[in-house]
Structures are given as structure tokens and as C-alpha cells.
Amino acid sequence: MRAYRVLIPTLALLAAGAAHGAAQAPTPALAEPVRVPPISAAAMKQSFAPIVKRTAPAVVNISAKRLIRQQVDPFWQRFGMGAPRERVEGSLGSGVIVRSDGVIVTNNHVIEHGQEITVALFDRREFPAKVLLADERTDLAILKIDLPAGEKLPVMAIDDRTETQVGDLVLAIGDPFGVGQTVTNGIISATNRTADPNGDAGAYIQTDAAINPGNSGGALVSMDGNLIGVNSFIYSQSGQSSGIGFAIPAVVVRRVVETAMGGGHAVVRPWLGAKLQSVTPEIAKTVGLPTPSGAQVAEVWPDGAAARAGLKKGDVVTSVDGAPVVDAASLNYAMGTHRPGDTVRFGVRRDKAEQALTIRAEPAPASPARDEQVIAGRNPFQGATVVNLSPAVAEEVGLDPFARAGVVVTKTSAGQAQQVGVQPGDIIRAVNGRDIKNVADLTSAVVAPARLWQVTIERNGHQLTATFQT
């Protein structure tokens, strides 16, 4: 397993946000960066070595191993020959030390499913690491290594300000291909890069600094020597760097670190409570906007944050905290950078006039209660873990928070559910002609034995009906 992500040929980006937690110590205010273009041939010969010397010791190598159990061909098992075999699968990546007591940030996909995680420091010492928090949606994980008494590690300061601009010089530091720590140079090619303008996530820093397999989880460093992003994936048709790499912005990194340091095991994201669509040229013309930018409200969740703040269907959100909103994804990202409880200022276009609204950031409602259960018995859902669908659960598993009530599968283990193809994220809509609205409905529907089972599930917005024999 290679510890990096390659998107071929389209991007599928994630979003971020996190809850507030305790920090080791307040980060000192960072000086405003001074941008000076080269003015002579001599200036072009200047070196990045001082920045590298200061920051490289805070970048580490990460290896993760997991045990894979391989089944033997069933034909040979009939004759009592062969047994399940086990093999060790590994991954390599990078990480950044963000606290001197051994707290490290990396990509979730570097350590995902890892049963043995090892961190190699700049001085080649190796330490076992434990996972404090792993967040699939942001693709970030926070690790901790135990150090000898009194030892402090070099750290890289997290610069989560918004002054990053296209054209700024950056360094990418990591361990590509496992050859050892490597530094590459480039510029910021784009900020707030999103793939799905109507999506609920995705505002990445794009850079042309070379990022290759093993760079995942490494540092994107400013000319001030600060961490402005965690390198995550590349866009490539060959699997190698083609000058289009993406880093998770430092503002997201800080939120996940804060959550882990506060003892949290899950990242809590503020939820606006409104379904959005990006402004098209036609919408812009209708509402009187000079350019097609902003996010139009298509639906408002009853008694949600948006509804209580006075946001209405048809409104166009044009700014958040004074910053312009480009599309729906950028608005969702801007909300995600806030902590629950924060006050967020919205600029809204309504009836061809500008209005100002104040919205309180808060988590998605967790009603109805989860009522998590593992389905047992001889039925197509045996071995599936299911919960009641709520906006909070939908946010957690990546479904539409506005989806109607139902029961969602969160994971499957050995049993009929895996054999018939039930997948995490499936919404169970009906069993043998009975509508399933909650977990109690499902457990009641499968309690009685049956020879044939007709089930309807919703997957990726499509309803599928199948009949199974048990």
C-alpha cells in the first residue's frame, strides 16, 4: 500500500473544521510576511538553506504496518488443504512535529488501519507512536510519541492566517519513496481550490512544488519557516508528480490538533443548516449580482442555525466575516473553520439588496438518537452495525444531512450483510414491503425468520431493490 493519494483524473476533495480544545501554549503572533521579488541575478542565487536548516528537523518519517489475513481458494479448503495465510502490509509517509512533547500531525491515509506505527526522527531515532485522533474527512491524524524525560523536540509553528497568496514561494519537505528527507521548491498555484462547487468541503492549497509517494503528511512551508499546509495528494495521470499537488490548509490542521489536545476523539464541525447551490450566471442575473459568485440557499433546516438567524430560501450568501464567498463549497469551508459557539457574520443578497446576518456556529443536530445496534439472526443485514439517520450522523458518514429519516449502515463485519454486498453508507428504506424509518423498525422487521427477503436500500442517491434467499 502506497501512503499517498493520486486522483486520476478528477479531484474529489474533503473539508474540514474541528472543535476547540486545550493547547500546549499560546502561539506567539507571527510577523507579517514581507514579499520582495528578485531584483537582480545575484538575488536569484540566494539560498533556501537557512529555512530548511530551521524547519527540516521538525519533519519526520512515518511507517505503518498492518496484518492482512488472506483466504485460501475454497476449492482446496474442501479437501482440508490450506489455511488462511497472513501477510504484513506497510505504508510510508511523512509527518510534522507541532508540539515539543512529541505531538505529530500527518495524513489519515498514511496510518489508516495501521496496527504498528513507527516515527523516525530527523536524527534517525525511532519511536512507536499512538494515534490520538484520526479524521477521515479532513484526512488528518494526530500522533504522539513518548520521549525520554525532559527532552523537547524541534517544532514547526502553524501559520493559520489567511495571507497566503498565489505566487508565494513555498517548500515541500517530506520523505518521498522512502529515500530520506527531501526538500522541493515551488510556488502556491491556487488557494481555496475545490473540485465540487456545490460540495460540502474542499479548500486546498495547490502548489507546483514536487510531491511524490511518501510526501503525504509532510510540510508545506512558507518563506517564514512556518507550516502553512500538510501535503496530502497529487493530481496525476502517471502516478508521479506532475506539478499539481494539494495541501490541507493550516487553519484546518490547527483545528484538528486542538481537538486532539482537548481529549476529543472526533472532529466536531459547525453545520449551517442550509442546503446550498453555487451561483450560476443565470442566478446572478436574477438576483442582480454583477458576477456569478456566492452561494444561494436552496433549503433551510427547521430550527437550525440558519433558520434562527433569519436566512431564507433564495438568499445568496456573498461574504463570510467580510471575505467574499466564491461558491457553495467555499461557504461550507468557511463555516468549518469556526468552532461551535463562534459568531459568524454573513453578507446576504435578498431582493436585490444587501443585508447582514449573524449566525451562531453549532454542530449538526443529533436527533433522533443514534440507537446503534448490530443486527443478528439469519437475514441479509446480519453483522451490520446500524444507527438512526440524523444530520449529525449524515455529517459523520458523508451523507446528505437533508436526507429523510431512515436507518444507515455504519460498518459491516463477517456475516450475511457482507456476503450480499451491504456497504457502509447504505440507507435501509424497506424490508419485505415494510418501510424502515428507524432502528426499531428494522430490528422488528428481521426478527422473524424468512426464506426470501426483499430489501430496498438507498445508495449514492439511488434506490436499489433486491431479493435474497437465506
N, C-alpha and C positions, 0 to 999 in steps of 0.2 A: 504494500500500500504506500503510495507516494503522498507525502504530507504537504500537498499544495492543491489548489483548485485551479482547473483550467476550464474556461467556459468556451465552448465551441458550438456555433459561432455567435451566440447571443448571450447577453448578460442576464442573470437572474439574481438581483441584489437583495440584501436584507436590511432591516432597520434597527434602530436602536433606541436606547433610553435605559434608565435604571433608577433604582431607589437610592435615597440618601442614607449614608452610613458614616460611621466614625472614621476619621483619617488619622494617620500616624502623627502628622504635624501639619500646620498650615503651610501651603506652598508660597514662598516669597513672590511678591509681584514681579513679573517679568518685564524687562525693559522693552520699550517699543523698538522693533527691528528697524534698522536703517538700510534702505535699499539703494545701492550705488552700482550702476552698470560699469563694465570695464571701460577705461578711458584711454588705454594705451596697450601696446604689445607687451610691455613689462607687466602690466596688470593681469594680462591673460596667463602669465606664467606663475601667478600666485598659487598657493597650495591649500588643499583642504586638510592637510596633515594635522594642524592643531585641533581642528574639530574632531577628527577621527580619534586622535590620542585621548581626548577628553571623554568621548562617548562610547567607543568600542568596548571598554571593559564592562559596560552595563548590558551588553548583548550576549546572550547565552545560546548554547546548542541544546536542543531537547530531543530525546528519543523516547518512543513509547512502544511497548510490546504487548501483544495480547495472544492468548492461546485459542487457536481455531480447531474445532472438532470436525473432522471430515468423515462423512458416512461412506461405508463401503458399498459397492454395487449390490443391490438387493438380490441379484441372481446368485451371487456367491454366498450370501447370508443364508439362503435356503438350505444350503448344504453344510451349514455350520462353519464355513470358511471365512476368515477375515473378521476383523472387529473395527469399530470406529478408530480412526487414527487422529493424532493430534499434531499440529504444527504451530510454530511460533511465527506470527506476522508482526512486522515492525514498521514504524514510520519515523521520519526525521523532520525536524523543523527548527525554528528559532524562537527566542523569547527575549523580553526586555525586563530588566530589574527596575521596579518602580518604587520599592521601599528597601532601605538598607538592611532590614531584618530578614531579607530573603523572599520577598513577595515578587512574583514574576507574572507578567501578562504575556499570553500567546494566543494563537488561534484555537478555537474549539476543535476544528477538524484535525489539528496536529495530535491531540491527545485523546480524541473520541474513542471510547471503548478500550482505552489502554489500561492494562492491569498492572503494568510496571513502568513507571515514568522516571526517567533519569535526566538530570540537568547537569551539563558540563559548563563550568565557568570559563572565563577568559584565560585563567591561569591553568586550565586543564583539569582542575579538581572536579570530581563528580559526586553528586548528591542525589539520593532518592527524593522524589517530590510527591506531595499530596495535593489533590485538587480541592481548592476552597469553593470554587464556583465554576460551572461550565454552562454557557448560554449559547444554545444552538442558533437562535435568531440573529444575534449580533456576531456570531462566530468568534466569540472571545472566551477565554478561560483564564482563571486566576490560580496560580500555583504557589506553594510555599515549601521552601527547603529549610531544614534545621541546621543552623550554623554553630561552630564552636563558640563557647561562652565569650561574650564581649566583642565578637567580630562584627564588623559592619561592612556591607558590600557597596561598591560604587553604584549610583543610581542615575537614571536619566529623568530629568524634570518633564512632567506632562504639560505641554503648552496647549490648552484648550480654548484659547482665544480665537476670534473669527477673522483675524487679519491676514490669514493665508490667502495669497493671490496667485492667479495664473501667471506663470513666468518666473516665480520664485525658484531659486536653486535649492535642491534637496539632495540628501544622501540616503541610500538604502543599504542597511547593514544587516547581514544575516549569514547563514551557513548553507549556500546552495550546493546541492549534490553531495553534501557531507564532506566537501574538500577542505573545510576550515573556514574561519570567518573571512568574509569578503565584503568590500565596500564598492558600491557603484554610484555614479553621479548622474543627475538629470534635472529636469525642471518639473514643476507642477503643470500638468497639461489641462486640467479642469478641476473644478470643485463642485460639490453637490451633484455629482454625477449619478443619475438614476436611469434605470432601464425601463421601468414601467411607470409612466407619468401618472397613472391612476392608482398605482400600488401604494401599500401602506408602509413602505420602507425605502431605504436606499438613498444615502447621500454620501458618496465615497469621494476620496481624493484620488484623482487619476494622475499618474506620473509616467514619464518615459525612462526613469532610472531602471536599469535591468533588474528584473525579479525572476528568479528561476526556482525549480523544485528545491525545497529546503529553506527558501527565504520566508515562507509563511510564518507569521508570528514575529518576524523581525521588525526593526525600527525604520520608520521614515523620519529623517532628522532634518531640522531646519538649520540655516546657517548660524543660528544662535546656539546650536548644540542641544536643542530640546526635541522631545518626542512630539511630533505633530500627527502621527498616524502609525497604525500597525499594519504592515503589509499582509495582504490576505489572499489575493488571487490575480490571475492574469487573463487577458483575452488573447487567444492564440488559436491558429489553425494547425499548428505543428506540435504543440505541447511545450514549446520553448518560448523564451521571452521575445516578443515582437514589438516592444516599446509601449505596450498598453497594459499597465499594471494598476492595481487598485488597493488603497489602504483605508482602513477604518479610522475615521477622524478621532483626534484626541479627546474631543468632548464626550464621545461615546465611551472611549476607553476609561476616562475618569469615572463615569457613572458606574460602570461595571466594577471597577476597583473599589469604589466607595461602598457598593452593595456588599461585596465580599468582606471588606474590612468591618462592616457593621454587623457581620454574622449572618447576612442573608444568603439563602441558597437558591434564590430565583430573582431575576431582574423584574421589578415591577414598573410597568410603563404607563405613563398617563394616557388616557383614552378620551378623545374629544367627544365621542358620542354623536358623530355625524358622518354619513356616507358622502364621499366627495367625488367629484369628477373634474379633470383638468379643463381649463377654459380653452375652447376652440375659437378660431376666427369668427364663427357664426355666433357663439355665445358672447364674445367680446362686443360684437356689433349690436347685439340685442340689449346688453346692459350698459352700453355707452363707454366701454373701455377703449383706449387708444391702441392697445396691443393685446394679443391673446395670451395673457398671463394671469395667474391666480387659480383659485380652487373654488368651484361652485358647489354649494350644498345641495345634494340630491335627496337626502333623507335625514331626519333628526330622531335620535333615540329618545323616547318619552322619559322625562325627568332625568336626563343625562346632563353632563356639564354644559354642553352646547345649548340644550333646551333651556336650562335655568339661567343661562347668560343672555338669552334672547335671540340666539342665532336661529334663522328660519330657512326653510326650503326655498331655493332660488337665490339666496345671498351669495355673493362672491367675496371670499376672503382674499384681500390683496396684500396684507402685510401681517407679520407676527413680530411683536416687540420692535416695531419700526423697520424691520428688514423685509424687503419685498418677497412675496410668495410667487414662485415660478409656476408650480403645478401642484397637483394633489399630493404627490409623494413628498415634495419639499415641505408642505404644510405638516404632514404626518411626522416627518423627521424633526421639524422644529418643535412640535409638541413633545416628541420623545426625548428631547434633550433636557426637558424640565423634570423636576422632581414632583411627585404627588404632593399637593398642597401649595405649589407655587401659583402665583398670579400671572396670567399671560394676557398681553394686550393684543387685540385683533383690530386691524383695519378692515372694514367691510363695505362693499358696494351694494346698496339697496335702493331700488327705484331711481337709479342713475345719480345717486348722491352718496357721499362718503359718511360712514358712521364709525364710531369707536366703541368696541365692546371689551369687557373684561371677563375672562374665563378662568375658573379655578381648575388647575390640573389635578386629575384624580384617576385612580385605577378604574378599569372596566368593572361593572357590577358583576358580582358572583352569584346572581340569583337566576334560576333556582340553585339550591345547594348541590354540590358535586355528586353525593351519594355513590362514591366509587365502589364497584364490585367486580369480581372476577366470575365470569359465567361458567358454571359447571353443568354436568349432565351430558346426555347424548343428543347434541343439537349442533347446528352449524356455527354457533358462537362459542363453543367450548374452548376455554383457555384465553378468551379475550377479556381485557380489562376495559370497562365502560364507565362513563360518567354522564351526568346530565349536561346538556349543552347550555352554556350561558355566554355572555360577551367575554367574561374573563377566561373561560375555558377556550373559546374560539381564538382569542388573542394568544393564548398559551400554545395551541397546536397549529396555529396558522390558518384558521378558517375564517370565513366571513362573520364578523361579530353580529351582523344583522340577520343571519340565518335563523329560520323559525325553530322553535323548540324541538328538541329531539334527544337522541342518545348517541354519543360519539365514542368510537373505539380509540383508546389512547395507546394501547400496545397489545401484542399477542404473544403467547407462549405456546409450547408444544400442545397440540390439540386439534380439534376439528376446524377451528377458525383459521389456523394457518394452512391446513390442507385444502380448504375450499377457496382460499385466496382473500379472506378478510384482511384489511390493511388498517394500520393506524390512520386516523383522519376520516375514516368512513362514518357516515351518519346513518344509523339504522332507522328506517322510516316505517317498515311494516313487516310483520311475521305472520304467515298463513292468513292473510287478509285482515289482520288486526293492526290498526295504527299504533305506532310506538311513539309516545310523547315524553316518556321519562323512563328511568331505570326500573322503576316498579312495574311499569307496563311490560318491559322486556322480560324480566325475571318471571313474571306471571305467564307470559306467552310461551316460554320454553320449558316450564316446569313439567308439563305433561308430555310423555313420550309420543313420538310420531314417526311414521315410516318415511313420509315425504315432507319436506319443508320448502315453502315458497317465501323467499325473503326479498325485500326491496331496500337497497341502500342508496345513499347519495354520495357520489364521489366526484370531486372536481367540478361541482355544479351540475352533474348529470345523474339522473336516476337510473339504476340498474336493477332488474328483477331477474332472479334465477331460482330454479328448483333443485333441491339437493335430496339425496337419499341417505339415510343414516341407519 
